[in-house]
Amino acid sequence: MFYSFFLNMWIMKKLDETYLEGQVTKGRITTKEKDMIISTPQI
């Protein structure tokens, strides 16, 4: 649910790794999803 939104925000450099880690802690995305987002190139 949140994965696509966070992925798009990551690509546009609107999020950083610290923010994504917080979302994992809150249960909005999984650690695997966070790792996939971080491995995606940013523009």
PEBEL-V78557 format. One record per run of one state. SS is the DSSP state (H for helix, E for strand, - for the rest). FROM is the first residue (numbers start at 0). LEN is the number of residues. If there is no record, write none. Layout:
ss = <SS,SS>
from = <FROM,FROM>
len = <LEN,LEN>
//
This chain:
ss = <-,H,-,H,-,H,->
from = <0,2,11,16,25,30,38>
len = <2,9,5,9,5,8,5>
//
